[in-house]
Amino acid sequence: MISKEDLKQVEGVKAFFANDISDARNEIDDLRSMDLDKDGTISESELAQIKYTQTRVKTADKIMEVFSTHPNMVKRIKRLSELS
């Protein structure tokens, strides 16, 4: 786990990251929930299942997304799966 001091050092450049590093722990948990067979990767079959299931995003995450520079990870992966 990253310390608060280390996080403060990169706070000014977090817009350059693909994900919001301040919320990394929650995003890792969200990604784990998408890995249905728990093998550490999100396979094509898992993406296909995600494509046709409803995205569940916590109310707090929905509110924070309005103010965030980074969309919710689960929603982004679902949108990408719909492109294939």
C-alpha angles and dihedrals in degrees: 000000000000119000122239090243092056090047091053090054092061097035092102094056100040091109087072093059121092089231134033102263091202089066098038096121092056092046091051089053090049091051091049089055089055092053095084098180092042094230094133097256136079104234128202091258090053090049089051090053091048089050092062100037129084115261112240113207123170117246091241090053091050091053093046091049090064090062097035131098088214125063119227111284095228092052092048093051091047091052091049091050089053090057093062 
